[in-house]
Amino acid sequence: MSALAPRFVRLALPDGSQVSVAIDRQGNVRSSVTLEQSGLPASVPADLARMRWIGALAALAEQLDAEWD
């Protein structure tokens, strides 16, 4: 597995919001992920969206950590 920094993607979601994700290399074995969601529908509270992303990124980190063990 390899990566070249920086990496960036912008996605349009079905609810009309947009998500920007940047992955930046932090040394030889670590990366940082920056995520920004804009244009949330009024029916989705920002705190709920934030908690969902935190959970999704935590699950991703757990999966990646398990693969390296």
N, CA, C, O and CB atoms as a CASP TS submission, in Angstrom:
PFRMAT TS
TARGET T0000
AUTHOR 0000-0000-0000
METHOD Language model
MODEL 1
PARENT N/A
ATOM      1  N   MET     1       0.850  -1.162   0.000  1.00  0.00           N
ATOM      2  CA  MET     1       0.000   0.000   0.000  1.00  0.00           C
ATOM      3  C   MET     1       0.902   1.233   0.000  1.00  0.00           C
ATOM      4  O   MET     1       1.889   1.273   0.735  1.00  0.00           O
ATOM      5  CB  MET     1      -0.970  -0.007   1.222  1.00  0.00           C
ATOM      6  N   SER     2       0.582   2.227  -0.803  1.00  0.00           N
ATOM      7  CA  SER     2       1.366   3.453  -0.812  1.00  0.00           C
ATOM      8  C   SER     2       0.454   4.636  -1.070  1.00  0.00           C
ATOM      9  O   SER     2      -0.663   4.488  -1.566  1.00  0.00           O
ATOM     10  CB  SER     2       2.482   3.386  -1.870  1.00  0.00           C
ATOM     11  N   ALA     3       0.948   5.802  -0.728  1.00  0.00           N
ATOM     12  CA  ALA     3       0.189   7.035  -0.940  1.00  0.00           C
ATOM     13  C   ALA     3       1.147   8.164  -1.250  1.00  0.00           C
ATOM     14  O   ALA     3       2.284   8.184  -0.777  1.00  0.00           O
ATOM     15  CB  ALA     3      -0.677   7.380   0.294  1.00  0.00           C
ATOM     16  N   LEU     4       0.680   9.086  -2.037  1.00  0.00           N
ATOM     17  CA  LEU     4       1.448  10.282  -2.343  1.00  0.00           C
ATOM     18  C   LEU     4       0.662  11.482  -1.836  1.00  0.00           C
ATOM     19  O   LEU     4      -0.522  11.625  -2.138  1.00  0.00           O
ATOM     20  CB  LEU     4       1.741  10.400  -3.877  1.00  0.00           C
ATOM     21  N   ALA     5       1.316  12.341  -1.066  1.00  0.00           N
ATOM     22  CA  ALA     5       0.633  13.503  -0.485  1.00  0.00           C
ATOM     23  C   ALA     5       0.706  14.676  -1.442  1.00  0.00           C
ATOM     24  O   ALA     5       1.627  14.707  -2.258  1.00  0.00           O
ATOM     25  CB  ALA     5       1.252  13.885   0.877  1.00  0.00           C
ATOM     26  N   PRO     6      -0.177  15.621  -1.402  1.00  0.00           N
ATOM     27  CA  PRO     6      -1.471  15.553  -0.707  1.00  0.00           C
ATOM     28  C   PRO     6      -2.535  14.925  -1.601  1.00  0.00           C
ATOM     29  O   PRO     6      -2.392  14.904  -2.824  1.00  0.00           O
ATOM     30  CB  PRO     6      -1.921  16.958  -0.260  1.00  0.00           C
ATOM     31  N   ARG     7      -3.582  14.423  -0.998  1.00  0.00           N
ATOM     32  CA  ARG     7      -4.713  13.841  -1.709  1.00  0.00           C
ATOM     33  C   ARG     7      -5.964  14.603  -1.294  1.00  0.00           C
ATOM     34  O   ARG     7      -6.110  14.990  -0.135  1.00  0.00           O
ATOM     35  CB  ARG     7      -4.855  12.307  -1.410  1.00  0.00           C
ATOM     36  N   PHE     8      -6.862  14.815  -2.249  1.00  0.00           N
ATOM     37  CA  PHE     8      -8.059  15.603  -1.986  1.00  0.00           C
ATOM     38  C   PHE     8      -9.197  15.094  -2.864  1.00  0.00           C
ATOM     39  O   PHE     8      -8.991  14.761  -4.031  1.00  0.00           O
ATOM     40  CB  PHE     8      -7.798  17.114  -2.240  1.00  0.00           C
ATOM     41  N   VAL     9     -10.401  15.036  -2.293  1.00  0.00           N
ATOM     42  CA  VAL     9     -11.585  14.674  -3.065  1.00  0.00           C
ATOM     43  C   VAL     9     -12.766  15.506  -2.567  1.00  0.00           C
ATOM     44  O   VAL     9     -12.881  15.790  -1.374  1.00  0.00           O
ATOM     45  CB  VAL     9     -11.889  13.143  -2.949  1.00  0.00           C
ATOM     46  N   ARG    10     -13.624  15.885  -3.482  1.00  0.00           N
ATOM     47  CA  ARG    10     -14.854  16.594  -3.134  1.00  0.00           C
ATOM     48  C   ARG    10     -16.008  15.777  -3.699  1.00  0.00           C
ATOM     49  O   ARG    10     -16.014  15.418  -4.877  1.00  0.00           O
ATOM     50  CB  ARG    10     -14.862  18.077  -3.692  1.00  0.00           C
ATOM     51  N   LEU    11     -16.988  15.488  -2.840  1.00  0.00           N
ATOM     52  CA  LEU    11     -18.119  14.640  -3.219  1.00  0.00           C
ATOM     53  C   LEU    11     -19.431  15.391  -3.054  1.00  0.00           C
ATOM     54  O   LEU    11     -19.600  16.147  -2.097  1.00  0.00           O
ATOM     55  CB  LEU    11     -18.136  13.354  -2.381  1.00  0.00           C
ATOM     56  N   ALA    12     -20.357  15.187  -3.977  1.00  0.00           N
ATOM     57  CA  ALA    12     -21.715  15.699  -3.839  1.00  0.00           C
ATOM     58  C   ALA    12     -22.572  14.545  -3.326  1.00  0.00           C
ATOM     59  O   ALA    12     -22.639  13.488  -3.953  1.00  0.00           O
ATOM     60  CB  ALA    12     -22.268  16.276  -5.207  1.00  0.00           C
ATOM     61  N   LEU    13     -23.225  14.752  -2.187  1.00  0.00           N
ATOM     62  CA  LEU    13     -24.059  13.706  -1.591  1.00  0.00           C
ATOM     63  C   LEU    13     -25.503  13.826  -2.063  1.00  0.00           C
ATOM     64  O   LEU    13     -25.928  14.899  -2.491  1.00  0.00           O
ATOM     65  CB  LEU    13     -23.997  13.777  -0.059  1.00  0.00           C
ATOM     66  N   PRO    14     -26.262  12.730  -1.986  1.00  0.00           N
ATOM     67  CA  PRO    14     -27.657  12.753  -2.452  1.00  0.00           C
ATOM     68  C   PRO    14     -28.536  13.788  -1.746  1.00  0.00           C
ATOM     69  O   PRO    14     -29.532  14.238  -2.313  1.00  0.00           O
ATOM     70  CB  PRO    14     -28.265  11.393  -2.270  1.00  0.00           C
ATOM     71  N   ASP    15     -28.181  14.170  -0.516  1.00  0.00           N
ATOM     72  CA  ASP    15     -28.999  15.155   0.220  1.00  0.00           C
ATOM     73  C   ASP    15     -28.698  16.590  -0.207  1.00  0.00           C
ATOM     74  O   ASP    15     -29.272  17.528   0.345  1.00  0.00           O
ATOM     75  CB  ASP    15     -28.765  15.012   1.726  1.00  0.00           C
ATOM     76  N   GLY    16     -27.808  16.774  -1.181  1.00  0.00           N
ATOM     77  CA  GLY    16     -27.476  18.107  -1.667  1.00  0.00           C
ATOM     78  C   GLY    16     -26.252  18.720  -1.005  1.00  0.00           C
ATOM     79  O   GLY    16     -25.769  19.761  -1.452  1.00  0.00           O
ATOM     80  N   SER    17     -25.744  18.098   0.046  1.00  0.00           N
ATOM     81  CA  SER    17     -24.550  18.627   0.707  1.00  0.00           C
ATOM     82  C   SER    17     -23.302  18.181  -0.049  1.00  0.00           C
ATOM     83  O   SER    17     -23.348  17.280  -0.887  1.00  0.00           O
ATOM     84  CB  SER    17     -24.484  18.162   2.185  1.00  0.00           C
ATOM     85  N   GLN    18     -22.204  18.827   0.264  1.00  0.00           N
ATOM     86  CA  GLN    18     -20.916  18.467  -0.327  1.00  0.00           C
ATOM     87  C   GLN    18     -19.938  18.133   0.782  1.00  0.00           C
ATOM     88  O   GLN    18     -19.953  18.741   1.852  1.00  0.00           O
ATOM     89  CB  GLN    18     -20.365  19.612  -1.217  1.00  0.00           C
ATOM     90  N   VAL    19     -19.082  17.149   0.506  1.00  0.00           N
ATOM     91  CA  VAL    19     -18.051  16.741   1.459  1.00  0.00           C
ATOM     92  C   VAL    19     -16.698  16.871   0.779  1.00  0.00           C
ATOM     93  O   VAL    19     -16.492  16.369  -0.326  1.00  0.00           O
ATOM     94  CB  VAL    19     -18.286  15.279   1.968  1.00  0.00           C
ATOM     95  N   SER    20     -15.781  17.550   1.455  1.00  0.00           N
ATOM     96  CA  SER    20     -14.397  17.659   0.990  1.00  0.00           C
ATOM     97  C   SER    20     -13.521  16.877   1.952  1.00  0.00           C
ATOM     98  O   SER    20     -13.624  17.038   3.168  1.00  0.00           O
ATOM     99  CB  SER    20     -13.934  19.156   0.891  1.00  0.00           C
ATOM    100  N   VAL    21     -12.655  16.028   1.402  1.00  0.00           N
ATOM    101  CA  VAL    21     -11.770  15.217   2.224  1.00  0.00           C
ATOM    102  C   VAL    21     -10.345  15.411   1.722  1.00  0.00           C
ATOM    103  O   VAL    21     -10.064  15.234   0.536  1.00  0.00           O
ATOM    104  CB  VAL    21     -12.183  13.709   2.188  1.00  0.00           C
ATOM    105  N   ALA    22      -9.444  15.778   2.638  1.00  0.00           N
ATOM    106  CA  ALA    22      -8.027  15.911   2.324  1.00  0.00           C
ATOM    107  C   ALA    22      -7.252  14.927   3.180  1.00  0.00           C
ATOM    108  O   ALA    22      -7.488  14.821   4.384  1.00  0.00           O
ATOM    109  CB  ALA    22      -7.527  17.368   2.554  1.00  0.00           C
ATOM    110  N   ILE    23      -6.332  14.211   2.563  1.00  0.00           N
ATOM    111  CA  ILE    23      -5.469  13.271   3.275  1.00  0.00           C
ATOM    112  C   ILE    23      -4.040  13.744   3.075  1.00  0.00           C
ATOM    113  O   ILE    23      -3.550  13.820   1.949  1.00  0.00           O
ATOM    114  CB  ILE    23      -5.664  11.787   2.768  1.00  0.00           C
ATOM    115  N   ASP    24      -3.376  14.062   4.183  1.00  0.00           N
ATOM    116  CA  ASP    24      -2.011  14.576   4.131  1.00  0.00           C
ATOM    117  C   ASP    24      -1.070  13.635   4.870  1.00  0.00           C
ATOM    118  O   ASP    24      -1.376  13.154   5.962  1.00  0.00           O
ATOM    119  CB  ASP    24      -1.936  15.993   4.732  1.00  0.00           C
ATOM    120  N   ARG    25       0.054  13.389   4.267  1.00  0.00           N
ATOM    121  CA  ARG    25       1.076  12.527   4.861  1.00  0.00           C
ATOM    122  C   ARG    25       1.707  13.217   6.067  1.00  0.00           C
ATOM    123  O   ARG    25       2.033  14.403   6.028  1.00  0.00           O
ATOM    124  CB  ARG    25       2.160  12.165   3.819  1.00  0.00           C
ATOM    125  N   GLN    26       1.868  12.449   7.129  1.00  0.00           N
ATOM    126  CA  GLN    26       2.493  12.930   8.363  1.00  0.00           C
ATOM    127  C   GLN    26       3.653  11.996   8.686  1.00  0.00           C
ATOM    128  O   GLN    26       3.523  11.123   9.544  1.00  0.00           O
ATOM    129  CB  GLN    26       1.459  12.992   9.555  1.00  0.00           C
ATOM    130  N   GLY    27       4.769  12.169   8.018  1.00  0.00           N
ATOM    131  CA  GLY    27       5.900  11.264   8.212  1.00  0.00           C
ATOM    132  C   GLY    27       5.765  10.040   7.328  1.00  0.00           C
ATOM    133  O   GLY    27       5.044  10.056   6.330  1.00  0.00           O
ATOM    134  N   ASN    28       6.464   8.978   7.702  1.00  0.00           N
ATOM    135  CA  ASN    28       6.487   7.777   6.875  1.00  0.00           C
ATOM    136  C   ASN    28       5.350   6.800   7.133  1.00  0.00           C
ATOM    137  O   ASN    28       5.045   5.974   6.274  1.00  0.00           O
ATOM    138  CB  ASN    28       7.766   7.077   7.074  1.00  0.00           C
ATOM    139  N   VAL    29       4.714   6.878   8.304  1.00  0.00           N
ATOM    140  CA  VAL    29       3.716   5.856   8.632  1.00  0.00           C
ATOM    141  C   VAL    29       2.366   6.423   9.061  1.00  0.00           C
ATOM    142  O   VAL    29       1.468   5.654   9.404  1.00  0.00           O
ATOM    143  CB  VAL    29       4.244   4.978   9.719  1.00  0.00           C
ATOM    144  N   ARG    30       2.199   7.724   9.052  1.00  0.00           N
ATOM    145  CA  ARG    30       0.942   8.312   9.524  1.00  0.00           C
ATOM    146  C   ARG    30       0.405   9.296   8.495  1.00  0.00           C
ATOM    147  O   ARG    30       1.148   9.837   7.675  1.00  0.00           O
ATOM    148  CB  ARG    30       1.142   9.016  10.885  1.00  0.00           C
ATOM    149  N   SER    31      -0.898   9.512   8.558  1.00  0.00           N
ATOM    150  CA  SER    31      -1.560  10.501   7.720  1.00  0.00           C
ATOM    151  C   SER    31      -2.597  11.218   8.559  1.00  0.00           C
ATOM    152  O   SER    31      -3.063  10.691   9.569  1.00  0.00           O
ATOM    153  CB  SER    31      -2.208   9.846   6.470  1.00  0.00           C
ATOM    154  N   SER    32      -2.958  12.420   8.140  1.00  0.00           N
ATOM    155  CA  SER    32      -4.066  13.119   8.782  1.00  0.00           C
ATOM    156  C   SER    32      -5.188  13.251   7.760  1.00  0.00           C
ATOM    157  O   SER    32      -4.941  13.408   6.564  1.00  0.00           O
ATOM    158  CB  SER    32      -3.622  14.525   9.327  1.00  0.00           C
ATOM    159  N   VAL    33      -6.418  13.186   8.244  1.00  0.00           N
ATOM    160  CA  VAL    33      -7.594  13.311   7.396  1.00  0.00           C
ATOM    161  C   VAL    33      -8.357  14.541   7.857  1.00  0.00           C
ATOM    162  O   VAL    33      -8.678  14.681   9.037  1.00  0.00           O
ATOM    163  CB  VAL    33      -8.491  12.024   7.452  1.00  0.00           C
ATOM    164  N   THR    34      -8.645  15.433   6.913  1.00  0.00           N
ATOM    165  CA  THR    34      -9.452  16.617   7.196  1.00  0.00           C
ATOM    166  C   THR    34     -10.722  16.502   6.376  1.00  0.00           C
ATOM    167  O   THR    34     -10.671  16.306   5.162  1.00  0.00           O
ATOM    168  CB  THR    34      -8.676  17.946   6.869  1.00  0.00           C
ATOM    169  N   LEU    35     -11.863  16.623   7.040  1.00  0.00           N
ATOM    170  CA  LEU    35     -13.152  16.454   6.389  1.00  0.00           C
ATOM    171  C   LEU    35     -14.001  17.690   6.654  1.00  0.00           C
ATOM    172  O   LEU    35     -14.057  18.179   7.782  1.00  0.00           O
ATOM    173  CB  LEU    35     -13.868  15.169   6.889  1.00  0.00           C
ATOM    174  N   GLU    36     -14.664  18.197   5.610  1.00  0.00           N
ATOM    175  CA  GLU    36     -15.573  19.333   5.761  1.00  0.00           C
ATOM    176  C   GLU    36     -16.837  19.037   4.971  1.00  0.00           C
ATOM    177  O   GLU    36     -16.777  18.708   3.787  1.00  0.00           O
ATOM    178  CB  GLU    36     -14.910  20.668   5.280  1.00  0.00           C
ATOM    179  N   GLN    37     -17.983  19.157   5.634  1.00  0.00           N
ATOM    180  CA  GLN    37     -19.255  18.968   4.963  1.00  0.00           C
ATOM    181  C   GLN    37     -19.973  20.304   4.943  1.00  0.00           C
ATOM    182  O   GLN    37     -20.091  20.962   5.977  1.00  0.00           O
ATOM    183  CB  GLN    37     -20.113  17.873   5.662  1.00  0.00           C
ATOM    184  N   SER    38     -20.455  20.711   3.779  1.00  0.00           N
ATOM    185  CA  SER    38     -21.163  21.990   3.653  1.00  0.00           C
ATOM    186  C   SER    38     -22.514  21.755   2.992  1.00  0.00           C
ATOM    187  O   SER    38     -22.740  20.731   2.345  1.00  0.00           O
ATOM    188  CB  SER    38     -20.324  23.018   2.833  1.00  0.00           C
ATOM    189  N   GLY    39     -23.403  22.720   3.167  1.00  0.00           N
ATOM    190  CA  GLY    39     -24.721  22.628   2.556  1.00  0.00           C
ATOM    191  C   GLY    39     -25.618  21.582   3.171  1.00  0.00           C
ATOM    192  O   GLY    39     -26.445  20.986   2.480  1.00  0.00           O
ATOM    193  N   LEU    40     -25.464  21.346   4.489  1.00  0.00           N
ATOM    194  CA  LEU    40     -26.324  20.370   5.164  1.00  0.00           C
ATOM    195  C   LEU    40     -27.785  20.799   5.060  1.00  0.00           C
ATOM    196  O   LEU    40     -28.086  21.983   5.208  1.00  0.00           O
ATOM    197  CB  LEU    40     -25.913  20.210   6.649  1.00  0.00           C
ATOM    198  N   PRO    41     -28.695  19.861   4.810  1.00  0.00           N
ATOM    199  CA  PRO    41     -30.118  20.198   4.830  1.00  0.00           C
ATOM    200  C   PRO    41     -30.524  20.640   6.243  1.00  0.00           C
ATOM    201  O   PRO    41     -29.934  20.197   7.228  1.00  0.00           O
ATOM    202  CB  PRO    41     -30.979  18.983   4.365  1.00  0.00           C
ATOM    203  N   ALA    42     -31.511  21.495   6.332  1.00  0.00           N
ATOM    204  CA  ALA    42     -31.975  21.994   7.635  1.00  0.00           C
ATOM    205  C   ALA    42     -32.448  20.859   8.539  1.00  0.00           C
ATOM    206  O   ALA    42     -32.443  20.998   9.763  1.00  0.00           O
ATOM    207  CB  ALA    42     -33.107  23.004   7.441  1.00  0.00           C
ATOM    208  N   SER    43     -32.854  19.744   7.949  1.00  0.00           N
ATOM    209  CA  SER    43     -33.366  18.616   8.736  1.00  0.00           C
ATOM    210  C   SER    43     -32.257  17.813   9.418  1.00  0.00           C
ATOM    211  O   SER    43     -32.542  16.934  10.231  1.00  0.00           O
ATOM    212  CB  SER    43     -34.176  17.697   7.845  1.00  0.00           C
ATOM    213  N   VAL    44     -30.998  18.108   9.096  1.00  0.00           N
ATOM    214  CA  VAL    44     -29.869  17.380   9.692  1.00  0.00           C
ATOM    215  C   VAL    44     -29.077  18.338  10.576  1.00  0.00           C
ATOM    216  O   VAL    44     -28.369  19.204  10.062  1.00  0.00           O
ATOM    217  CB  VAL    44     -28.949  16.756   8.587  1.00  0.00           C
ATOM    218  N   PRO    45     -29.183  18.199  11.898  1.00  0.00           N
ATOM    219  CA  PRO    45     -28.417  19.067  12.792  1.00  0.00           C
ATOM    220  C   PRO    45     -26.906  18.863  12.596  1.00  0.00           C
ATOM    221  O   PRO    45     -26.440  17.736  12.426  1.00  0.00           O
ATOM    222  CB  PRO    45     -28.806  18.796  14.262  1.00  0.00           C
ATOM    223  N   ALA    46     -26.158  19.958  12.622  1.00  0.00           N
ATOM    224  CA  ALA    46     -24.705  19.888  12.420  1.00  0.00           C
ATOM    225  C   ALA    46     -24.045  18.966  13.439  1.00  0.00           C
ATOM    226  O   ALA    46     -23.122  18.229  13.094  1.00  0.00           O
ATOM    227  CB  ALA    46     -24.087  21.287  12.509  1.00  0.00           C
ATOM    228  N   ASP    47     -24.507  18.997  14.694  1.00  0.00           N
ATOM    229  CA  ASP    47     -23.909  18.132  15.721  1.00  0.00           C
ATOM    230  C   ASP    47     -24.113  16.655  15.391  1.00  0.00           C
ATOM    231  O   ASP    47     -23.226  15.840  15.643  1.00  0.00           O
ATOM    232  CB  ASP    47     -24.510  18.446  17.100  1.00  0.00           C
ATOM    233  N   LEU    48     -25.258  16.303  14.835  1.00  0.00           N
ATOM    234  CA  LEU    48     -25.516  14.921  14.451  1.00  0.00           C
ATOM    235  C   LEU    48     -24.588  14.512  13.308  1.00  0.00           C
ATOM    236  O   LEU    48     -24.006  13.428  13.340  1.00  0.00           O
ATOM    237  CB  LEU    48     -26.993  14.736  14.042  1.00  0.00           C
ATOM    238  N   ALA    49     -24.448  15.368  12.306  1.00  0.00           N
ATOM    239  CA  ALA    49     -23.541  15.073  11.189  1.00  0.00           C
ATOM    240  C   ALA    49     -22.115  14.923  11.694  1.00  0.00           C
ATOM    241  O   ALA    49     -21.401  14.018  11.263  1.00  0.00           O
ATOM    242  CB  ALA    49     -23.612  16.182  10.115  1.00  0.00           C
ATOM    243  N   ARG    50     -21.688  15.796  12.601  1.00  0.00           N
ATOM    244  CA  ARG    50     -20.335  15.735  13.167  1.00  0.00           C
ATOM    245  C   ARG    50     -20.110  14.410  13.885  1.00  0.00           C
ATOM    246  O   ARG    50     -19.072  13.773  13.706  1.00  0.00           O
ATOM    247  CB  ARG    50     -20.100  16.909  14.136  1.00  0.00           C
ATOM    248  N   MET    51     -21.073  13.997  14.692  1.00  0.00           N
ATOM    249  CA  MET    51     -20.935  12.742  15.433  1.00  0.00           C
ATOM    250  C   MET    51     -20.894  11.537  14.482  1.00  0.00           C
ATOM    251  O   MET    51     -20.164  10.578  14.732  1.00  0.00           O
ATOM    252  CB  MET    51     -22.095  12.587  16.434  1.00  0.00           C
ATOM    253  N   ARG    52     -21.661  11.582  13.413  1.00  0.00           N
ATOM    254  CA  ARG    52     -21.634  10.484  12.437  1.00  0.00           C
ATOM    255  C   ARG    52     -20.264  10.398  11.771  1.00  0.00           C
ATOM    256  O   ARG    52     -19.730   9.304  11.590  1.00  0.00           O
ATOM    257  CB  ARG    52     -22.736  10.675  11.368  1.00  0.00           C
ATOM    258  N   TRP    53     -19.689  11.554  11.402  1.00  0.00           N
ATOM    259  CA  TRP    53     -18.366  11.537  10.776  1.00  0.00           C
ATOM    260  C   TRP    53     -17.294  11.070  11.755  1.00  0.00           C
ATOM    261  O   TRP    53     -16.388  10.328  11.378  1.00  0.00           O
ATOM    262  CB  TRP    53     -18.013  12.926  10.240  1.00  0.00           C
ATOM    263  N   ILE    54     -17.395  11.502  13.005  1.00  0.00           N
ATOM    264  CA  ILE    54     -16.429  11.056  14.016  1.00  0.00           C
ATOM    265  C   ILE    54     -16.491   9.536  14.147  1.00  0.00           C
ATOM    266  O   ILE    54     -15.456   8.873  14.216  1.00  0.00           O
ATOM    267  CB  ILE    54     -16.707  11.735  15.392  1.00  0.00           C
ATOM    268  N   GLY    55     -17.705   8.987  14.180  1.00  0.00           N
ATOM    269  CA  GLY    55     -17.865   7.533  14.274  1.00  0.00           C
ATOM    270  C   GLY    55     -17.319   6.816  13.047  1.00  0.00           C
ATOM    271  O   GLY    55     -16.664   5.780  13.167  1.00  0.00           O
ATOM    272  N   ALA    56     -17.589   7.365  11.871  1.00  0.00           N
ATOM    273  CA  ALA    56     -17.110   6.734  10.641  1.00  0.00           C
ATOM    274  C   ALA    56     -15.585   6.767  10.553  1.00  0.00           C
ATOM    275  O   ALA    56     -14.964   5.783  10.152  1.00  0.00           O
ATOM    276  CB  ALA    56     -17.719   7.426   9.419  1.00  0.00           C
ATOM    277  N   LEU    57     -14.988   7.886  10.924  1.00  0.00           N
ATOM    278  CA  LEU    57     -13.522   7.985  10.879  1.00  0.00           C
ATOM    279  C   LEU    57     -12.872   7.115  11.949  1.00  0.00           C
ATOM    280  O   LEU    57     -11.798   6.558  11.721  1.00  0.00           O
ATOM    281  CB  LEU    57     -13.081   9.442  11.056  1.00  0.00           C
ATOM    282  N   ALA    58     -13.512   6.990  13.120  1.00  0.00           N
ATOM    283  CA  ALA    58     -12.986   6.108  14.166  1.00  0.00           C
ATOM    284  C   ALA    58     -13.028   4.653  13.694  1.00  0.00           C
ATOM    285  O   ALA    58     -12.092   3.893  13.939  1.00  0.00           O
ATOM    286  CB  ALA    58     -13.793   6.276  15.482  1.00  0.00           C
ATOM    287  N   ALA    59     -14.115   4.268  13.018  1.00  0.00           N
ATOM    288  CA  ALA    59     -14.221   2.902  12.494  1.00  0.00           C
ATOM    289  C   ALA    59     -13.160   2.658  11.418  1.00  0.00           C
ATOM    290  O   ALA    59     -12.583   1.573  11.352  1.00  0.00           O
ATOM    291  CB  ALA    59     -15.637   2.648  11.918  1.00  0.00           C
ATOM    292  N   LEU    60     -12.906   3.652  10.585  1.00  0.00           N
ATOM    293  CA  LEU    60     -11.859   3.532   9.572  1.00  0.00           C
ATOM    294  C   LEU    60     -10.494   3.359  10.229  1.00  0.00           C
ATOM    295  O   LEU    60      -9.716   2.495   9.825  1.00  0.00           O
ATOM    296  CB  LEU    60     -11.855   4.764   8.652  1.00  0.00           C
ATOM    297  N   ALA    61     -10.201   4.170  11.232  1.00  0.00           N
ATOM    298  CA  ALA    61      -8.918   4.067  11.939  1.00  0.00           C
ATOM    299  C   ALA    61      -8.766   2.695  12.579  1.00  0.00           C
ATOM    300  O   ALA    61      -7.689   2.101  12.531  1.00  0.00           O
ATOM    301  CB  ALA    61      -8.799   5.166  13.012  1.00  0.00           C
ATOM    302  N   GLU    62      -9.839   2.191  13.176  1.00  0.00           N
ATOM    303  CA  GLU    62      -9.790   0.868  13.813  1.00  0.00           C
ATOM    304  C   GLU    62      -9.505  -0.216  12.772  1.00  0.00           C
ATOM    305  O   GLU    62      -8.703  -1.117  13.017  1.00  0.00           O
ATOM    306  CB  GLU    62     -11.121   0.568  14.547  1.00  0.00           C
ATOM    307  N   GLN    63     -10.152  -0.130  11.630  1.00  0.00           N
ATOM    308  CA  GLN    63      -9.958  -1.106  10.572  1.00  0.00           C
ATOM    309  C   GLN    63      -8.518  -1.050  10.057  1.00  0.00           C
ATOM    310  O   GLN    63      -7.890  -2.092   9.871  1.00  0.00           O
ATOM    311  CB  GLN    63     -10.953  -0.861   9.424  1.00  0.00           C
ATOM    312  N   LEU    64      -7.999   0.139   9.829  1.00  0.00           N
ATOM    313  CA  LEU    64      -6.638   0.276   9.340  1.00  0.00           C
ATOM    314  C   LEU    64      -5.624  -0.209  10.366  1.00  0.00           C
ATOM    315  O   LEU    64      -4.640  -0.855  10.008  1.00  0.00           O
ATOM    316  CB  LEU    64      -6.357   1.719   8.973  1.00  0.00           C
ATOM    317  N   ASP    65      -5.860   0.101  11.650  1.00  0.00           N
ATOM    318  CA  ASP    65      -4.954  -0.368  12.698  1.00  0.00           C
ATOM    319  C   ASP    65      -4.943  -1.900  12.754  1.00  0.00           C
ATOM    320  O   ASP    65      -3.889  -2.509  12.939  1.00  0.00           O
ATOM    321  CB  ASP    65      -5.367   0.217  14.068  1.00  0.00           C
ATOM    322  N   ALA    66      -6.111  -2.516  12.594  1.00  0.00           N
ATOM    323  CA  ALA    66      -6.204  -3.982  12.644  1.00  0.00           C
ATOM    324  C   ALA    66      -5.432  -4.617  11.484  1.00  0.00           C
ATOM    325  O   ALA    66      -4.839  -5.684  11.645  1.00  0.00           O
ATOM    326  CB  ALA    66      -7.682  -4.430  12.606  1.00  0.00           C
ATOM    327  N   GLU    67      -5.438  -3.969  10.328  1.00  0.00           N
ATOM    328  CA  GLU    67      -4.734  -4.512   9.176  1.00  0.00           C
ATOM    329  C   GLU    67      -3.210  -4.447   9.343  1.00  0.00           C
ATOM    330  O   GLU    67      -2.491  -5.232   8.725  1.00  0.00           O
ATOM    331  CB  GLU    67      -5.149  -3.765   7.923  1.00  0.00           C
ATOM    332  N   TRP    68      -2.716  -3.526  10.164  1.00  0.00           N
ATOM    333  CA  TRP    68      -1.277  -3.370  10.350  1.00  0.00           C
ATOM    334  C   TRP    68      -0.739  -4.218  11.493  1.00  0.00           C
ATOM    335  O   TRP    68       0.474  -4.360  11.644  1.00  0.00           O
ATOM    336  CB  TRP    68      -0.947  -1.922  10.599  1.00  0.00           C
ATOM    337  N   ASP    69      -1.636  -4.782  12.301  1.00  0.00           N
ATOM    338  CA  ASP    69      -1.186  -5.637  13.429  1.00  0.00           C
ATOM    339  C   ASP    69      -0.790  -7.008  12.973  1.00  0.00           C
ATOM    340  O   ASP    69      -0.393  -7.839  13.790  1.00  0.00           O
ATOM    341  CB  ASP    69      -2.274  -5.762  14.478  1.00  0.00           C
TER
END
